[in-house]
Amino acid sequence: MLIDSNPDFCNNQEILNSIIELSIVNEIGKSISKNFNYDLGNPVLKIIKRQIYPFWLMYLGYNDKEKMLNKMIDDKIGFDLEKYPLDHSIKKMNLKVFTEYCIKNSRNILKLNNIMKIEKEEEIEVL
């Protein structure tokens, strides 16, 4: 079953909806418009999407820290790369398995202090 209960953190439906937004609203929106912003979509899911984002990049196949850094700058979503060891197995997952992975690992993924907003590329040096 795709959705289990996890009462200690946000509910699994919110994780599922966040991944749907990342895959449909954000990735398709980014491909259609060069001025796309990842903050679009349901404001309730914004924090969850930003916390899933490093794992989402691994899912999309960004398999080294330099590529992740460039994508992070492009998308204006900052995170400390050192907190996220690259997991090459994520890239091989289908979307359902990736969603289950995020739900199963929600305790580690959904940490509010892991994400920071980058307004300018120069701010990347503080990461």
N, C-alpha and C positions, 0 to 999 in steps of 0.2 A: 504494500500500500504506500502511495506516495506521501501522504500526510499522516504524521503521528501527532500526539500531543506533546508539547514541551512547555509546561506552564512557567518555568523559571525565567524564560526570556520571551521575546515577542512570539505570537502564535505562528505556527507553521504556514498558515494561509498567507500571512504577511511576507514570509520568506519566499513562498511560491510566487506571489504577486510581484515582489521585487525582481525576481529573476525573469518573469514575463516582461516586465517593463524594461529591464536591461537588454533583453534579447529583441524585443519587438519595437518598443517606443524609442529607446535610445540608439541601438545599433542601426536600425533602418532610418531613423531620423538623422543620424550622423552621416549616413551614406547619401541622403537626399540634400541636406543643407550643410554647407561648410561652417555656418555660424551656429550650429546646434549646441545646446547646453544640456548636460547630463542631469541638471536639476529639474528638468521638465518632468511632468507626470504627477502622480499622486504625492502631495507633500508629506503625508504620513509615512510613505515608503522611502523618502529621501535619505534618511539616516541609515536605514538597512541597506539600501542600494550602495551607498558609499562604503559601507563596511564589507560588503560582498565583493566590491569592485576589484581588489587585488587578486582574488581568486577567479573572478570573471576574466581578467586579463590572462591568467594562466589557462583557463578554459579555452579562450580564443587563440591560444598558441603563442603568446608572448613568452618565450622560453629563456630569455636572459634579462638580467637587470637593466642593461642599457636600453633594450627595446621597451621594457616596462616603464622606465623613466621617461622616454620620449613620448609614449602614449599618455602617461600621466600628465605631462606638460600640455600636450595637445588637448586633452579632455578637461584640464584645469581641476583635477582631483588629486590632491596630494596625500601621500602616506609614506611612512618610514619603511623603505625597502628592506632594511635589515630585520624587521619584525616578521617578514614573510619569506621563509625559505622556499625556493622554487620547487614545485611539485609537478614533475613532468607527466605524472599519471593523470592529472586533471584534464590535460589536453585531449586525452584519449576517451574521455567520458562522453556519452550522449547527454542531451539536455536533462532528461529524466534522472539519470544517475548523478549528474552534477547537482541537481536540486536536492536529491536525497543526501548527497555528501554535505551540502550546506546546512540542511536540517540536522543531520546527525552531529555535525561539528559546530552547531550554533553557539555553544558556550565559548568556544575559542574565536569564532569569527565575529560575533556581535559584541565587540568591546568599544565603547564610545570614545575612548581616548586614542584610537588608532588612526583616525582620519583628520586631516586638516585641509582647508580650502587654499588653493593657490590662485592668487589673483594675477600675479605676474611671473613670468619665467625666471626672473632674478631671484625670487623667493625660494627657488628649488634648492639653493645652497644650504639652507637651514635644515634640510632633510638629511 
